[in-house]
Structures are given as C-alpha cells and as structure tokens.
Amino acid sequence: MVFHLARQAAITTARRSSPLLAARTAAPAANVWASRGYLTVVKYQRSDVVEKLETFRAEVFSTNWADYLNLVYNVPFWELEYEKLSSIVQPYLHEPEVGKKFSEVQELMDVMYQCEDVRDHLNELAELCTRASGFMGTGYAAEDKVDNLDEHAKLCAEAYEALLAKHPDFKPKIEQTVGHGLAILRQKHKFKFGSMHRYFF
C-alpha cells in the first residue's frame, strides 16, 4: 500500500514537471484569456462635416455673448465641439468651400474670446465704480476708487475700435458685448469712444 502511494506521487510529480504536459495544460488557458484588439476610424462624409460646421457657427453666433453666465455654461462644450470639428474637417480642408467655412468658425471663436475678455474687464471696472459710491450710492462703507480709470476706459475703447476694424463681419456681436459694456461704464465714469452717442448717454 505504501509503495503504491509513493508510486502515484512520483507519477503526479513527473507529469507536473513535464514541459510537454505543461504546454498542453497552458494552451487552453491562453486561448481563453487572449484578447483580440481592433481599431476603428469614424469617417465623416463631406456633407456631414459641412452641416456640423454650419450648425456650430449658427449656435455660437446666435448666443448672447454679453451674458457671462451663459458663456460660463456653454463655452466648455463649445470648445470640445470645436476641437472635434478641427479634427474631422482635415480631409476636406483643401476644398475652397469647406476651408472657407472652417476659417469663419476659427475667426468666430477668436472674436468671441476677445470680446469676452474686454467685456469681463469692463464689468469689473463698473463693479468697482459701484462699490466706490458706497451703500446704494450714499457713500456709506465706500471702497477705494480706481485711480487710473481713464486709462482703463481708453484702452477698452481702443480695443473696441480695433475689433471693429479687424472683424467687420462681427460688428453686431462686438457691439453687443464691448460696445454695450463701454456704454454701461460711461454711465458711471464719463469718457469718450467712437459710438458713445449710439447708446444715448
């Protein structure tokens, strides 16, 4: 009995240490766990790309850029969509029509960023003017005034004129943001800029 158990143990050990047997037992596990990789490329047709460019431009252009909260909510999604458009438009950039539409979208985003920056600065200046007048304009708990407000207003007015000269196709959006922002600031601090009488102050 003892001899039989020892013989069985020796056979089991020999089988486990056999390279051929190890390969046979390992093969099914390798087949089960092996993964097959694949790569897919989503290709957009020309008509799809043109439609996406037009839709994106219409959405951004029709939004009120003067509403900072609206921009806070939407700009991150626009940036992701713009990045996606920049990728899918590449195969068709050589075509005049598609290239022109994409250039318009690029200019649109550039103008929006510039208008947003200037308008944000104008809003901050107007807020500081309001705080400098104190509680409800009574002078109570008033904060310090901006000493060089004339310089800030002049620089913003120059940026406004430069935007109008460089991007005439976007005049309505520039007026909506920078022009209106200058008009609001002029209610609190008198200065001159090109379109000041358009807003009746």
C-alpha positions in Angstrom: 0.0 0.0 0.0 2.8 2.4 0.9 4.6 1.5 -2.3 1.5 2.2 -4.4 1.0 5.7 -2.8 4.7 6.5 -3.4 4.4 5.4 -7.0 1.3 7.6 -7.6 3.0 10.6 -6.0 6.1 10.1 -8.3 3.9 9.9 -11.4 2.0 13.0 -10.4 5.2 15.0 -9.8 6.7 13.8 -13.1 3.6 14.9 -15.0 3.6 18.3 -13.4 7.3 18.9 -14.2 6.9 17.7 -17.9 7.3 20.6 -20.3 5.1 19.0 -22.9 2.3 18.4 -20.4 2.7 22.0 -19.1 2.3 23.3 -22.6 -0.8 21.2 -23.2 -2.4 22.4 -20.0 -1.4 26.0 -20.5 -2.7 26.2 -24.1 -6.4 26.3 -23.3 -6.0 29.0 -20.7 -4.1 31.1 -23.2 -6.8 30.7 -25.8 -9.5 31.6 -23.2 -7.8 34.8 -21.9 -6.2 36.1 -25.1 -7.8 39.3 -26.4 -8.1 40.4 -29.9 -7.5 44.1 -30.4 -9.1 46.2 -33.2 -9.0 49.8 -34.4 -11.9 51.7 -35.9 -11.9 55.1 -37.6 -15.1 57.1 -37.8 -15.1 58.8 -41.2 -17.5 61.7 -41.7 -18.8 62.4 -45.1 -18.3 65.9 -46.6 -22.0 66.8 -46.2 -21.9 65.8 -42.5 -18.8 68.0 -41.9 -20.3 71.0 -43.7 -23.6 70.6 -41.7 -21.7 70.4 -38.4 -19.7 73.5 -39.2 -22.8 75.5 -40.1 -24.7 74.3 -37.1 -21.8 75.1 -34.7 -21.3 78.6 -36.2 -25.0 79.3 -36.0 -25.3 78.2 -32.4 -22.2 80.2 -31.2 -23.1 83.3 -33.3 -26.7 83.5 -32.1 -25.8 83.2 -28.4 -25.8 86.4 -26.3 -22.1 86.9 -25.7 -22.8 89.7 -23.2 -24.4 87.2 -20.8 -21.4 86.0 -18.9 -23.3 83.2 -17.1 -24.4 81.8 -20.5 -20.8 81.7 -21.6 -19.7 80.1 -18.4 -22.2 77.3 -19.0 -21.7 76.8 -22.8 -18.1 77.7 -23.7 -16.6 74.4 -22.3 -19.0 72.4 -24.5 -18.2 74.6 -27.5 -14.5 74.1 -27.0 -14.9 70.4 -27.1 -17.1 70.6 -30.2 -14.6 72.9 -31.8 -11.7 70.5 -31.1 -13.7 67.7 -32.7 -14.5 69.8 -35.7 -10.9 70.7 -36.1 -10.1 67.0 -36.4 -12.9 65.8 -38.7 -12.6 68.7 -41.1 -8.9 67.9 -42.0 -9.7 65.6 -45.0 -11.8 68.3 -46.7 -9.7 71.5 -45.8 -8.3 71.6 -49.3 -11.8 72.3 -50.7 -12.5 76.0 -51.0 -16.0 75.9 -49.6 -15.1 73.7 -46.6 -11.9 75.7 -46.0 -13.8 78.9 -46.0 -16.4 77.7 -43.6 -13.8 76.4 -41.2 -11.9 79.8 -41.4 -15.1 81.5 -40.5 -15.5 79.3 -37.4 -12.0 79.9 -36.4 -12.5 83.7 -36.7 -15.8 83.4 -34.8 -14.1 81.7 -31.8 -11.2 84.2 -31.8 -13.6 87.2 -31.8 -15.7 85.7 -29.1 -12.7 85.2 -26.8 -11.5 88.7 -27.4 -15.0 90.2 -26.8 -15.4 88.1 -23.7 -12.1 89.3 -22.2 -12.8 93.0 -22.8 -16.4 92.8 -21.6 -15.3 91.0 -18.4 -12.8 93.8 -17.7 -15.5 96.4 -18.3 -17.8 94.6 -15.9 -15.1 94.6 -13.2 -14.5 98.3 -13.7 -18.2 99.1 -13.5 -18.4 97.0 -10.3 -15.5 98.8 -8.7 -17.2 102.2 -9.6 -20.4 101.0 -7.9 -18.6 99.9 -4.8 -16.7 103.2 -4.6 -20.0 105.0 -4.4 -20.9 103.2 -1.1 -24.1 101.6 0.0 -26.8 102.4 -2.5 -24.8 105.4 -3.6 -24.9 107.1 -0.2 -21.1 107.0 0.3 -21.5 104.7 3.4 -18.9 102.0 3.5 -17.5 103.1 0.2 -14.4 101.4 -1.2 -11.4 103.0 -2.8 -11.9 104.4 -6.3 -9.8 103.3 -9.3 -7.3 106.0 -9.7 -6.4 105.3 -13.4 -9.9 104.7 -14.6 -9.4 107.0 -17.6 -6.5 104.8 -18.8 -8.6 101.6 -18.5 -11.5 103.2 -20.3 -9.2 104.5 -23.1 -7.6 101.1 -23.6 -11.0 99.3 -23.7 -12.2 101.9 -26.2 -9.1 101.3 -28.3 -9.7 97.5 -28.2 -13.3 98.1 -29.3 -12.2 100.2 -32.3 -9.6 97.6 -33.2 -12.1 94.8 -33.1 -14.5 96.6 -35.4 -11.7 97.4 -37.8 -10.3 93.9 -37.9 -13.6 91.9 -37.8 -16.2 94.0 -39.6 -18.4 90.9 -40.2 -18.8 90.5 -36.5 -19.9 94.1 -35.8 -23.3 93.1 -34.2 -21.5 90.8 -31.7 -18.8 93.4 -30.9 -21.5 96.0 -30.3 -23.5 93.5 -28.2 -20.5 92.8 -25.9 -17.8 95.5 -25.9 -19.9 98.4 -27.2 -22.7 97.9 -24.7 -20.1 97.3 -21.9 -18.5 100.7 -22.7 -21.9 102.3 -22.6 -22.6 100.9 -19.1 -19.2 102.0 -17.9 -19.9 105.5 -19.3 -22.9 105.8 -17.0 -20.5 105.6 -14.1 -17.5 107.4 -15.5 -17.5 109.9 -18.3 -15.1 109.2 -21.2 -15.3 109.3 -25.0 -15.4 106.4 -27.5 -16.4 106.2 -31.1 -20.0 105.0 -30.7 -20.9 106.6 -27.4 -23.9 108.5 -28.7 -25.4 105.4 -30.2 -26.4 104.4 -26.7 -27.9 107.8 -25.9 -25.6 108.6 -23.0 
